[in-house]
Amino acid sequence: MDAAVFEGGRLGLGVVVRDHIEDVLAASYLRIRGEENAKIAEAMAAQHGLKVTIEAGLTSLVSETDCIKLYQHRKAKRQEANYFGKLACQEK
């Protein structure tokens, strides 16, 4: 999963779901309006990835991110009292 932030408050959220031998099981890309904040966009992409995984009927997930702040929050199960914290630690 990954995110891109464009001028004018446009965000791109991309997800590729693969199995253990790296075959693609599902993929999704969303273009939405949102905050021009890369960390929040990454957290939104992670949330979208979880949704796509559940909708594909899968019960196990290993996620990858290039956003160190998101990784640290998910690993520590730490939630900041702000919008990023809510998105980063949301399980469903």
N, CA, C and O atoms as CSV, one atom per row, in Angstrom:
chain,resi,resn,atom,element,x,y,z
A,1,MET,N,N,0.832,-1.161,0.000
A,1,MET,CA,C,0.000,0.000,0.000
A,1,MET,C,C,0.884,1.235,0.000
A,1,MET,O,O,1.970,1.253,0.579
A,2,ASP,N,N,0.384,2.265,-0.669
A,2,ASP,CA,C,1.156,3.487,-0.769
A,2,ASP,C,C,0.203,4.632,-1.054
A,2,ASP,O,O,-0.954,4.422,-1.417
A,3,ALA,N,N,0.698,5.826,-0.885
A,3,ALA,CA,C,-0.120,7.013,-1.104
A,3,ALA,C,C,0.689,8.066,-1.843
A,3,ALA,O,O,1.918,8.101,-1.771
A,4,ALA,N,N,-0.026,8.913,-2.547
A,4,ALA,CA,C,0.581,10.056,-3.226
A,4,ALA,C,C,-0.274,11.280,-2.929
A,4,ALA,O,O,-1.502,11.207,-2.894
A,5,VAL,N,N,0.393,12.396,-2.718
A,5,VAL,CA,C,-0.289,13.656,-2.441
A,5,VAL,C,C,-0.031,14.600,-3.608
A,5,VAL,O,O,1.115,14.835,-3.992
A,6,PHE,N,N,-1.110,15.134,-4.165
A,6,PHE,CA,C,-1.016,16.053,-5.297
A,6,PHE,C,C,-1.512,17.432,-4.889
A,6,PHE,O,O,-2.202,17.579,-3.880
A,7,GLU,N,N,-1.161,18.432,-5.671
A,7,GLU,CA,C,-1.626,19.799,-5.393
A,7,GLU,C,C,-3.146,19.844,-5.425
A,7,GLU,O,O,-3.796,19.048,-6.103
A,8,GLY,N,N,-3.691,20.784,-4.686
A,8,GLY,CA,C,-5.132,20.975,-4.686
A,8,GLY,C,C,-5.889,20.006,-3.806
A,8,GLY,O,O,-7.103,19.862,-3.945
A,9,GLY,N,N,-5.188,19.337,-2.901
A,9,GLY,CA,C,-5.863,18.429,-1.972
A,9,GLY,C,C,-6.301,17.112,-2.583
A,9,GLY,O,O,-7.249,16.491,-2.100
A,10,ARG,N,N,-5.629,16.676,-3.635
A,10,ARG,CA,C,-5.953,15.380,-4.230
A,10,ARG,C,C,-4.979,14.325,-3.710
A,10,ARG,O,O,-3.775,14.563,-3.609
A,11,LEU,N,N,-5.529,13.148,-3.381
A,11,LEU,CA,C,-4.732,12.040,-2.861
A,11,LEU,C,C,-4.938,10.812,-3.730
A,11,LEU,O,O,-6.026,10.603,-4.267
A,12,GLY,N,N,-3.905,10.004,-3.869
A,12,GLY,CA,C,-4.003,8.708,-4.518
A,12,GLY,C,C,-3.621,7.640,-3.509
A,12,GLY,O,O,-2.560,7.716,-2.889
A,13,LEU,N,N,-4.477,6.652,-3.346
A,13,LEU,CA,C,-4.235,5.556,-2.409
A,13,LEU,C,C,-4.185,4.258,-3.197
A,13,LEU,O,O,-5.158,3.907,-3.864
A,14,GLY,N,N,-3.078,3.544,-3.135
A,14,GLY,CA,C,-2.915,2.318,-3.897
A,14,GLY,C,C,-2.652,1.126,-3.009
A,14,GLY,O,O,-1.953,1.224,-2.001
A,15,VAL,N,N,-3.224,-0.011,-3.397
A,15,VAL,CA,C,-3.079,-1.244,-2.628
A,15,VAL,C,C,-2.904,-2.417,-3.589
A,15,VAL,O,O,-3.628,-2.533,-4.577
A,16,VAL,N,N,-1.951,-3.273,-3.295
A,16,VAL,CA,C,-1.807,-4.547,-3.999
A,16,VAL,C,C,-1.757,-5.631,-2.926
A,16,VAL,O,O,-0.911,-5.588,-2.032
A,17,VAL,N,N,-2.655,-6.592,-3.016
A,17,VAL,CA,C,-2.717,-7.700,-2.062
A,17,VAL,C,C,-2.152,-8.929,-2.760
A,17,VAL,O,O,-2.630,-9.329,-3.822
A,18,ARG,N,N,-1.127,-9.525,-2.149
A,18,ARG,CA,C,-0.463,-10.703,-2.721
A,18,ARG,C,C,-0.513,-11.865,-1.734
A,18,ARG,O,O,-0.676,-11.677,-0.529
A,19,ASP,N,N,-0.372,-13.051,-2.273
A,19,ASP,CA,C,-0.291,-14.220,-1.401
A,19,ASP,C,C,1.166,-14.520,-1.059
A,19,ASP,O,O,2.058,-13.746,-1.406
A,20,HIS,N,N,1.407,-15.633,-0.387
A,20,HIS,CA,C,2.750,-15.970,0.091
A,20,HIS,C,C,3.753,-16.245,-1.033
A,20,HIS,O,O,4.960,-16.206,-0.793
A,21,ILE,N,N,3.281,-16.522,-2.258
A,21,ILE,CA,C,4.210,-16.694,-3.375
A,21,ILE,C,C,4.178,-15.486,-4.317
A,21,ILE,O,O,4.650,-15.547,-5.453
A,22,GLU,N,N,3.616,-14.404,-3.821
A,22,GLU,CA,C,3.589,-13.089,-4.472
A,22,GLU,C,C,2.675,-12.989,-5.684
A,22,GLU,O,O,2.837,-12.085,-6.504
A,23,ASP,N,N,1.710,-13.911,-5.812
A,23,ASP,CA,C,0.681,-13.764,-6.835
A,23,ASP,C,C,-0.302,-12.687,-6.372
A,23,ASP,O,O,-0.642,-12.618,-5.191
A,24,VAL,N,N,-0.751,-11.856,-7.296
A,24,VAL,CA,C,-1.694,-10.788,-6.959
A,24,VAL,C,C,-3.081,-11.380,-6.756
A,24,VAL,O,O,-3.601,-12.085,-7.620
A,25,LEU,N,N,-3.681,-11.079,-5.589
A,25,LEU,CA,C,-5.031,-11.541,-5.263
A,25,LEU,C,C,-6.057,-10.429,-5.442
A,25,LEU,O,O,-7.211,-10.688,-5.784
A,26,ALA,N,N,-5.634,-9.201,-5.211
A,26,ALA,CA,C,-6.529,-8.048,-5.345
A,26,ALA,C,C,-5.678,-6.798,-5.479
A,26,ALA,O,O,-4.533,-6.756,-5.028
A,27,ALA,N,N,-6.250,-5.792,-6.101
A,27,ALA,CA,C,-5.570,-4.499,-6.228
A,27,ALA,C,C,-6.623,-3.402,-6.267
A,27,ALA,O,O,-7.745,-3.623,-6.722
A,28,SER,N,N,-6.260,-2.231,-5.793
A,28,SER,CA,C,-7.205,-1.117,-5.764
A,28,SER,C,C,-6.439,0.199,-5.781
A,28,SER,O,O,-5.339,0.309,-5.239
A,29,TYR,N,N,-7.047,1.184,-6.414
A,29,TYR,CA,C,-6.494,2.538,-6.421
A,29,TYR,C,C,-7.650,3.506,-6.246
A,29,TYR,O,O,-8.651,3.422,-6.957
A,30,LEU,N,N,-7.514,4.412,-5.313
A,30,LEU,CA,C,-8.540,5.427,-5.079
A,30,LEU,C,C,-7.956,6.810,-5.307
A,30,LEU,O,O,-6.832,7.095,-4.894
A,31,ARG,N,N,-8.713,7.652,-5.956
A,31,ARG,CA,C,-8.385,9.080,-6.054
A,31,ARG,C,C,-9.440,9.807,-5.240
A,31,ARG,O,O,-10.633,9.737,-5.535
A,32,ILE,N,N,-8.985,10.501,-4.218
A,32,ILE,CA,C,-9.928,11.195,-3.335
A,32,ILE,C,C,-9.416,12.595,-3.044
A,32,ILE,O,O,-8.273,12.934,-3.350
A,33,ARG,N,N,-10.271,13.389,-2.456
A,33,ARG,CA,C,-9.878,14.707,-1.972
A,33,ARG,C,C,-9.551,14.571,-0.492
A,33,ARG,O,O,-10.219,13.838,0.237
A,34,GLY,N,N,-8.534,15.274,-0.060
A,34,GLY,CA,C,-8.147,15.193,1.342
A,34,GLY,C,C,-7.080,16.208,1.666
A,34,GLY,O,O,-6.761,17.084,0.863
A,35,GLU,N,N,-6.543,16.076,2.839
A,35,GLU,CA,C,-5.495,16.962,3.324
A,35,GLU,C,C,-4.202,16.758,2.546
A,35,GLU,O,O,-3.887,15.635,2.153
A,36,GLU,N,N,-3.465,17.813,2.323
A,36,GLU,CA,C,-2.154,17.695,1.679
A,36,GLU,C,C,-1.112,17.338,2.733
A,36,GLU,O,O,-0.236,18.140,3.057
A,37,ASN,N,N,-1.223,16.133,3.256
A,37,ASN,CA,C,-0.346,15.652,4.310
A,37,ASN,C,C,0.019,14.198,3.991
A,37,ASN,O,O,-0.839,13.316,4.021
A,38,ALA,N,N,1.282,13.961,3.692
A,38,ALA,CA,C,1.719,12.632,3.260
A,38,ALA,C,C,1.513,11.570,4.333
A,38,ALA,O,O,1.129,10.445,4.011
A,39,LYS,N,N,1.756,11.892,5.587
A,39,LYS,CA,C,1.607,10.898,6.652
A,39,LYS,C,C,0.154,10.471,6.818
A,39,LYS,O,O,-0.128,9.288,7.011
A,40,ILE,N,N,-0.758,11.416,6.744
A,40,ILE,CA,C,-2.179,11.079,6.842
A,40,ILE,C,C,-2.595,10.260,5.622
A,40,ILE,O,O,-3.359,9.304,5.751
A,41,ALA,N,N,-2.099,10.627,4.437
A,41,ALA,CA,C,-2.413,9.865,3.231
A,41,ALA,C,C,-1.909,8.431,3.354
A,41,ALA,O,O,-2.604,7.505,2.935
A,42,GLU,N,N,-0.725,8.224,3.914
A,42,GLU,CA,C,-0.183,6.870,4.110
A,42,GLU,C,C,-1.068,6.075,5.075
A,42,GLU,O,O,-1.325,4.892,4.851
A,43,ALA,N,N,-1.528,6.719,6.136
A,43,ALA,CA,C,-2.411,6.040,7.089
A,43,ALA,C,C,-3.742,5.685,6.426
A,43,ALA,O,O,-4.308,4.626,6.697
A,44,MET,N,N,-4.239,6.562,5.566
A,44,MET,CA,C,-5.470,6.279,4.831
A,44,MET,C,C,-5.269,5.107,3.867
A,44,MET,O,O,-6.169,4.283,3.700
A,45,ALA,N,N,-4.107,5.029,3.240
A,45,ALA,CA,C,-3.797,3.913,2.341
A,45,ALA,C,C,-3.756,2.600,3.120
A,45,ALA,O,O,-4.238,1.576,2.635
A,46,ALA,N,N,-3.186,2.625,4.318
A,46,ALA,CA,C,-3.141,1.420,5.154
A,46,ALA,C,C,-4.555,0.979,5.527
A,46,ALA,O,O,-4.866,-0.211,5.502
A,47,GLN,N,N,-5.393,1.929,5.866
A,47,GLN,CA,C,-6.781,1.629,6.204
A,47,GLN,C,C,-7.508,1.049,4.981
A,47,GLN,O,O,-8.272,0.092,5.106
A,48,HIS,N,N,-7.270,1.625,3.818
A,48,HIS,CA,C,-7.884,1.120,2.584
A,48,HIS,C,C,-7.377,-0.298,2.278
A,48,HIS,O,O,-8.145,-1.150,1.832
A,49,GLY,N,N,-6.098,-0.544,2.516
A,49,GLY,CA,C,-5.536,-1.871,2.306
A,49,GLY,C,C,-6.196,-2.926,3.174
A,49,GLY,O,O,-6.458,-4.042,2.724
A,50,LEU,N,N,-6.462,-2.567,4.419
A,50,LEU,CA,C,-7.152,-3.487,5.322
A,50,LEU,C,C,-8.560,-3.773,4.804
A,50,LEU,O,O,-9.014,-4.916,4.833
A,51,LYS,N,N,-9.241,-2.748,4.338
A,51,LYS,CA,C,-10.595,-2.910,3.804
A,51,LYS,C,C,-10.587,-3.832,2.582
A,51,LYS,O,O,-11.428,-4.725,2.478
A,52,VAL,N,N,-9.649,-3.624,1.662
A,52,VAL,CA,C,-9.550,-4.459,0.462
A,52,VAL,C,C,-9.265,-5.910,0.841
A,52,VAL,O,O,-9.831,-6.830,0.252
A,53,THR,N,N,-8.398,-6.113,1.813
A,53,THR,CA,C,-8.059,-7.460,2.278
A,53,THR,C,C,-9.284,-8.167,2.844
A,53,THR,O,O,-9.534,-9.331,2.528
A,54,ILE,N,N,-10.038,-7.474,3.668
A,54,ILE,CA,C,-11.252,-8.059,4.256
A,54,ILE,C,C,-12.273,-8.365,3.172
A,54,ILE,O,O,-12.880,-9.436,3.170
A,55,GLU,N,N,-12.466,-7.417,2.239
A,55,GLU,CA,C,-13.432,-7.627,1.161
A,55,GLU,C,C,-13.035,-8.784,0.247
A,55,GLU,O,O,-13.899,-9.410,-0.368
A,56,ALA,N,N,-11.742,-9.073,0.152
A,56,ALA,CA,C,-11.265,-10.199,-0.655
A,56,ALA,C,C,-11.439,-11.527,0.080
A,56,ALA,O,O,-11.158,-12.586,-0.481
A,57,GLY,N,N,-11.902,-11.477,1.332
A,57,GLY,CA,C,-12.149,-12.686,2.106
A,57,GLY,C,C,-10.922,-13.259,2.772
A,57,GLY,O,O,-10.923,-14.416,3.193
A,58,LEU,N,N,-9.882,-12.467,2.873
A,58,LEU,CA,C,-8.644,-12.941,3.492
A,58,LEU,C,C,-8.655,-12.643,4.985
A,58,LEU,O,O,-9.225,-11.645,5.426
A,59,THR,N,N,-8.026,-13.510,5.749
A,59,THR,CA,C,-8.045,-13.356,7.206
A,59,THR,C,C,-6.686,-13.056,7.806
A,59,THR,O,O,-6.576,-12.835,9.012
A,60,SER,N,N,-5.651,-13.045,6.979
A,60,SER,CA,C,-4.305,-12.781,7.473
A,60,SER,C,C,-3.679,-11.685,6.624
A,60,SER,O,O,-3.875,-11.642,5.409
A,61,LEU,N,N,-2.930,-10.807,7.265
A,61,LEU,CA,C,-2.358,-9.673,6.550
A,61,LEU,C,C,-0.976,-9.338,7.095
A,61,LEU,O,O,-0.782,-9.237,8.306
A,62,VAL,N,N,-0.025,-9.169,6.193
A,62,VAL,CA,C,1.280,-8.604,6.502
A,62,VAL,C,C,1.374,-7.361,5.635
A,62,VAL,O,O,1.311,-7.455,4.409
A,63,SER,N,N,1.524,-6.203,6.253
A,63,SER,CA,C,1.530,-4.965,5.463
A,63,SER,C,C,2.934,-4.381,5.375
A,63,SER,O,O,3.783,-4.617,6.235
A,64,GLU,N,N,3.154,-3.617,4.316
A,64,GLU,CA,C,4.417,-2.922,4.107
A,64,GLU,C,C,4.118,-1.447,3.904
A,64,GLU,O,O,3.129,-1.088,3.265
A,65,THR,N,N,4.970,-0.599,4.445
A,65,THR,CA,C,4.819,0.835,4.276
A,65,THR,C,C,6.194,1.485,4.199
A,65,THR,O,O,7.171,0.973,4.746
A,66,ASP,N,N,6.252,2.612,3.516
A,66,ASP,CA,C,7.496,3.385,3.493
A,66,ASP,C,C,7.401,4.600,4.412
A,66,ASP,O,O,8.250,5.490,4.365
A,67,CYS,N,N,6.373,4.632,5.240
A,67,CYS,CA,C,6.161,5.736,6.185
A,67,CYS,C,C,6.597,5.274,7.579
A,67,CYS,O,O,5.887,4.512,8.234
A,68,ILE,N,N,7.747,5.731,8.021
A,68,ILE,CA,C,8.299,5.284,9.303
A,68,ILE,C,C,7.386,5.643,10.478
A,68,ILE,O,O,7.281,4.874,11.433
A,69,LYS,N,N,6.730,6.795,10.417
A,69,LYS,CA,C,5.835,7.188,11.507
A,69,LYS,C,C,4.665,6.206,11.614
A,69,LYS,O,O,4.289,5.804,12.715
A,70,LEU,N,N,4.098,5.825,10.484
A,70,LEU,CA,C,2.996,4.857,10.487
A,70,LEU,C,C,3.491,3.509,11.016
A,70,LEU,O,O,2.828,2.888,11.847
A,71,TYR,N,N,4.645,3.058,10.542
A,71,TYR,CA,C,5.214,1.789,11.000
A,71,TYR,C,C,5.406,1.799,12.523
A,71,TYR,O,O,5.021,0.847,13.202
A,72,GLN,N,N,5.994,2.864,13.052
A,72,GLN,CA,C,6.252,2.932,14.493
A,72,GLN,C,C,4.960,2.929,15.301
A,72,GLN,O,O,4.885,2.279,16.344
A,73,HIS,N,N,3.952,3.641,14.835
A,73,HIS,CA,C,2.674,3.667,15.549
A,73,HIS,C,C,2.002,2.297,15.533
A,73,HIS,O,O,1.483,1.845,16.553
A,74,ARG,N,N,2.012,1.640,14.377
A,74,ARG,CA,C,1.374,0.321,14.284
A,74,ARG,C,C,2.118,-0.697,15.148
A,74,ARG,O,O,1.494,-1.508,15.832
A,75,LYS,N,N,3.438,-0.654,15.115
A,75,LYS,CA,C,4.235,-1.614,15.877
A,75,LYS,C,C,4.036,-1.421,17.382
A,75,LYS,O,O,3.873,-2.396,18.117
A,76,ALA,N,N,4.049,-0.187,17.834
A,76,ALA,CA,C,3.919,0.102,19.263
A,76,ALA,C,C,2.464,0.126,19.723
A,76,ALA,O,O,2.187,0.211,20.920
A,77,LYS,N,N,1.519,0.051,18.753
A,77,LYS,CA,C,0.089,0.184,19.065
A,77,LYS,C,C,-0.165,1.461,19.854
A,77,LYS,O,O,-0.971,1.505,20.784
A,78,ARG,N,N,0.568,2.509,19.437
A,78,ARG,CA,C,0.479,3.817,20.080
A,78,ARG,C,C,-0.499,4.674,19.291
A,78,ARG,O,O,-0.499,4.647,18.060
A,79,GLN,N,N,-1.327,5.430,19.988
A,79,GLN,CA,C,-2.284,6.287,19.306
A,79,GLN,C,C,-2.150,7.721,19.786
A,79,GLN,O,O,-2.383,8.020,20.957
A,80,GLU,N,N,-1.773,8.603,18.871
A,80,GLU,CA,C,-1.734,10.025,19.177
A,80,GLU,C,C,-3.174,10.532,19.267
A,80,GLU,O,O,-4.077,9.959,18.658
A,81,ALA,N,N,-3.377,11.584,20.012
A,81,ALA,CA,C,-4.708,12.174,20.159
A,81,ALA,C,C,-4.965,13.148,19.013
A,81,ALA,O,O,-5.254,14.323,19.242
A,82,ASN,N,N,-4.859,12.653,17.776
A,82,ASN,CA,C,-5.131,13.474,16.602
A,82,ASN,C,C,-5.625,12.557,15.483
A,82,ASN,O,O,-5.737,11.345,15.668
A,83,TYR,N,N,-5.915,13.141,14.336
A,83,TYR,CA,C,-6.475,12.375,13.215
A,83,TYR,C,C,-5.516,11.295,12.731
A,83,TYR,O,O,-5.947,10.179,12.443
A,84,PHE,N,N,-4.232,11.603,12.637
A,84,PHE,CA,C,-3.253,10.595,12.217
A,84,PHE,C,C,-3.274,9.403,13.167
A,84,PHE,O,O,-3.314,8.254,12.726
A,85,GLY,N,N,-3.246,9.672,14.457
A,85,GLY,CA,C,-3.254,8.591,15.453
A,85,GLY,C,C,-4.471,7.711,15.341
A,85,GLY,O,O,-4.375,6.492,15.481
A,86,LYS,N,N,-5.612,8.313,15.091
A,86,LYS,CA,C,-6.847,7.539,14.934
A,86,LYS,C,C,-6.756,6.630,13.714
A,86,LYS,O,O,-7.110,5.453,13.791
A,87,LEU,N,N,-6.283,7.167,12.585
A,87,LEU,CA,C,-6.158,6.363,11.369
A,87,LEU,C,C,-5.091,5.278,11.517
A,87,LEU,O,O,-5.302,4.140,11.097
A,88,ALA,N,N,-3.958,5.620,12.107
A,88,ALA,CA,C,-2.823,4.710,12.189
A,88,ALA,C,C,-3.127,3.473,13.028
A,88,ALA,O,O,-2.609,2.393,12.744
A,89,CYS,N,N,-3.940,3.613,14.034
A,89,CYS,CA,C,-4.188,2.508,14.958
A,89,CYS,C,C,-5.539,1.851,14.771
A,89,CYS,O,O,-5.886,0.930,15.510
A,90,GLN,N,N,-6.300,2.306,13.803
A,90,GLN,CA,C,-7.619,1.738,13.571
A,90,GLN,C,C,-7.475,0.363,12.944
A,90,GLN,O,O,-6.774,0.200,11.945
A,91,GLU,N,N,-8.131,-0.612,13.520
A,91,GLU,CA,C,-8.042,-1.988,13.038
A,91,GLU,C,C,-9.117,-2.309,12.023
A,91,GLU,O,O,-8.918,-3.206,11.203
A,92,LYS,N,N,-10.241,-1.626,12.035
A,92,LYS,CA,C,-11.337,-1.900,11.088
A,92,LYS,C,C,-11.860,-0.620,10.523
A,92,LYS,O,O,-12.783,-0.636,9.708
